[in-house]
Amino acid sequence: MSDKLDYYEGLRELSYEQLVLHLLHKHGAATDDYFKEKSYEHFLKGEIKSIAKGNYSRTKEGLYCHHIQELAYENLSNLDFIKGYQYPYTLQKKEQLVYSDLVEHIILHEAIVKETQGDFGYKGLVVYLYPQLTEWYIEGRVPHRDWMKACFDRAFLTKDEAETFLVRSI
């Protein structure tokens, strides 16, 4: 097994809280909220149709932004969920965000699924994250958009490593 795959497998041994702390230490804290607060409030009141985003993105570095409270709330960046559940703005604050590469993001969602007995995290895992890993590293479809290519390169696994990783998934 490669050092990279060993690293990822080691992360799978951590609790969700430990994993979040590790990733905060590794990648640093967010410097801005996910959404702009006033825009968020106007959206919740039905005054506007979308929410202005904060300057949180680090996809140019190959890092995804994950909402830490997805352990207790589903799909925190989805406008339909925000509107339907009237999620409080506090869930969008920079202190509630953590960065991860694609494989670390998968492991975050696996930990959520384990710790919530499947109540949270599963849909993101099977609808988006596992398919993304499969498409990029097993099927060999390299993305062309710059930000996606940065994410692809940052978490790069060989086909064999990706298959091994998926076989060991929950």
Secondary structure, 3 states (H helix, E strand, C coil): CCHHHHHHHHHCCCCHHHHHHHHHHHHCCCCCCCECHHHHHHHHCCCCCCCCECCCCEHHHCEEEEEHHHHCCCCCCCHHHHHHHCCCHHHHCHHHEEEECHHHHHHHHHHHHHHCCCCCCHHHHHHHHHHHHHHHHHCCCCCCCHHHHHHHHHCCCCHHHHHHHHHCCC
